[in-house]
Amino acid sequence: MKRVVLFLLLMTLAMGAVFAQRTPVVAVIPFEATGGRATPDEASRVSRQVVAELNSWGSLNVLQTEAGAEYIVRGTLSKVGANYILTATTTDARSKKKLNESTEQSVSIGELSIFSFCSSIVQNVPLPNYLLGTWQSTINMPDGPVVCIIECKSDRTAIVERYDTWEHKKNNSLRYEGYGNGTYSYAGYFVRRTITVNSQQIQIDAMTGFNLTLEETLPEQTSVNQGRLGIQFNADRSAFDIINGSLPCGRNYDGTAVYPSEYIGFTRFVKIK
């Protein structure tokens, strides 16, 4: 009996290790001033802003020295004409391979988009991805549910197990059970970000996008390309809502008695695997 309990415990720990999300260790080396017109104080100020921004995400372990780092960011601040130009190179500490280069410019340091710059410098760093797994969205229609099931894989590909499309016109309903594949993007943050949706300020946990090629759907949905979708997770990240859009799945031509809006899309997803 003790051996069985020990085996189950080890299996549980192993499963937890498999599904655990690693926190990458990134070193941001203090930025340098170049070009003669940007000062060391200005470069130091921007460097501190970058470190503070990345730390606020909660999805990175940010250092300011190379020791122990997995990824290294080196940056410079210059001034050409009226513009400040902020650049950085991100490399893999082990292989020394350059992952990407990033640039941001503005007429003043205060107007530099540090958030956009930080998003760019870590775009190839494997941040924790809470979209991994299989998600289901269900819309209950008068004539039955419309369902979407998508598996988000670690290589940023998406397997669409089911993508129903639905249309209601002249008291007649059409439903197709589609399927397909594609890719998705994901940029997640620990601290919620604020975006503007219909003149309202809404907080989100991440931005995502889907580029899907589908079969056996209504013609309008054979290709679904939706980007910059803000999402909110629930407390244990077992469900999320798309805040500023949807994955479109059909149209209602016959008024609010059938469905509250003319266009129909999947917005609420629950993790099923």
N, C-alpha and C positions, 0 to 999 in steps of 0.2 A: 504493500500500500504506500509506504514511504517513497519507494522508487517511482511509482506512478505519479505521486504528487510532485516529486522533484522534476520528473520529465515534463509535466504540464507547466511547471514554473519556468523551466528553461525554454520551452516552446513559446511561452508568453513573452519572455524577455527577448527572444529572438525576433518574434513578430514585431515587438515594439521597436527594436533596432532597425528593422527593415523600413517601417513606416515613419520613423523619426525624421524630422526635417533638420538638416545640418545648418549651422550658422557660419557662413564664410568669414574668414579673417582678412580684412582689407587694410593695408597701410596707406595712409595719405601723407606723403612726404611734404613738408612745408613748401609751399609754392615760392618760386623765384620771380623777381622782377627783371624783365628784359626790355631791350629797346630804348632805354635811357629816359623815357618820359613817365613810366610807371615806377612808383617808389617801392622800396622794400616794405614799408609800413602798409601800403595798399595791398601788396601781394600777401602779406601776413594776415591782413583782415579778411581777404577773400578765402584764404586757406582755412581759417577758423570757421568761416561760414559753411564751407563744404563739409568739414568734419562734423559740425553741429547738425547740419541737415541729414547726413548719412546716419548719425547716431540716433536721430529722432525717429527713424524708420523702425528700429528695434529688430530688424532682420539681418543686421550685419554686426560683426565685432570689429570696431574701427580702431586702429592703432595709428601712431604717428612715427613709428620706427619700423624698419624692415624686419627686425627680429621676430620670428614666429608668424609672419604674414604669409598668406597663400596668394594674395594678389596685391600688386603695388601700383599706386597712382602717383605720377609725377606731373606737376603742372607749372605753368608760367603765366604771368600777367604782363601784357605789354600795352602800349598806347600808340596807335597809328592815326595821325590826324586828330579827329575829334573823338575817335572810338577807342574804348578799352577792349582788348581782346584777351579772353581767358581760354587757355588751351590745356589739355591734359592727355597723357598717354597711360593706358592701363595695361599691365603685363602680368603674365603668370609667373609667380616667384620661382617656381621649380623649373619650368622649361625655358623661361625667359622669353616666351612667345608673346608678341604684341597682340592683345585682344581687340583693342579699338582705340581710336583717337577722338577727342571731343573738343568742340569749339563753341564758345558763346561770346557775343559782343554787344556793347551798348555804349551810349554816350557818357554814362556815369557808372560808377561801381554799384551804386544803390539800385540801378535799374537792371543789373545783370540778373538773369533768371537762374538762381542757384539751384532751384528744384529741377529744372529742365537739364541743367548741366550735370547734376548728380545722377539723374536718370540715365543720361547718356554714358557716363563713365563706368557705370556698373551694369550696362545692358547685357554684357556677356559673362558676368559673374553669376554663378548659379545660386540666386536668392531662393529662400524657401518658397515653394510653389504649392499653395493650398487648393489649387484647382485639380491636382492629380486625383484620378479616380473616375468613377462613372456617376453621372448626374441625370436626374429625371425631372422634367417639368410636365405638368398636366393642367390643361384648361378644360373645365367642364362646360360642355355645350348642351343645348337642349336635346340634341340627338346622340349624345355620347361624348366621351372624353377625346381630346386632341393631345397627343403625347409626343414628347421629345426625349430621347435617351442618347447622351453623348459621353464617350470615354475620352478624357484628356490624359495623354500619355506624357512621359518625362521628356521625350524628344520634341515636344510642342506639336505633335501631330494629334489629330482628333479622329476618332472612329465614331461615325454616326450610326448607331444600331437602329434607330427609328426616328423619323422626322415627319410627323403627320402634317399635312396641309389641308385646309378646310375653306370652303366657300359657300355662302348662302345667298341665293339670288332667286327672286320670284317664288318664294316659299319652298324652294328646292335646295337641298344640301348636297355638296360633293366633298368627299374625304378620300385622300390618298395616303397610304402608309409608305412614306419615302425612307431612303437610307443613303449613305454615302461616306465621304471622308473629307479631310482637309487639314488645316492647321489652325492654331490659336496662339495668341500672345498673352502674356501675363506680366504685370508689374505690380507687386504687392507692397504695402506699407503697414507697419505696425500701428503707427499713430494715424488716425483717420484724416484724410484730406478733404478739403471743401471744394466743391464744384458748384457752378450755377446751373440750375435746371428750371426752365420757365420762370426766370427772375427770382428764384428761391435758392438760398444757400443750403446745399445738401452735403453731408459727410459721407465719404466712401472709404473702403478698405483697400481697394485695388482698381487697376484699369485692365481691361481685357479686350480682345477682339477675336472674331472668328471669320475664317475664309473657308467656306464649305462648298463642295460640289456634290449635288444631290441627284438621285434618280427616283422615278415614280412619284413625282410631286406635281403640284400645279406649276404651270410654266413660269410664273413670277418667282418661284422659289428653287429653280434648278441650280441657281448660284446664290449663295447667301454670303455677303461680304459686309460685316458690321465691325467697325473699329471704334476705339476710344469709348468703350462701354464701362461706366463706373459701376462697381458692385459693392454691396454690403454683405458681410458674412454674419451669421448668428454667432452666439458665444463660443460654441465648440466647433465651428466651421463645418457643420454638417448640412448647411443650407446657405444659399445666397440669393439676393435679389439684384436684378439689373435696374439701376436707378434712372438712367437717362436714355433708355431705349429698349430694344428687345431683339430677339431673333424672330424675324417675321415668319408667319405661318399661314396667312390667309386674309380673307376679306369678307365683310358682312355688308351687303347692299340693302338690307331690309329694315334698318332702324333699330332703336334701342330695345325693342321688345325681344329681339333675338340676342343681341349682345350690346354692351354699353358703347362700344366704339366701332368705327368703320373698319379699321385695320386691326389685325389680331397678331399677337406675338408672344413668345415665351419669355417670361421675366422672372419667375420664381422656380429655383432648382433645388432639389433635395438629393443628397448623396445616397446612392443605393449600393455602392461597392467601394 
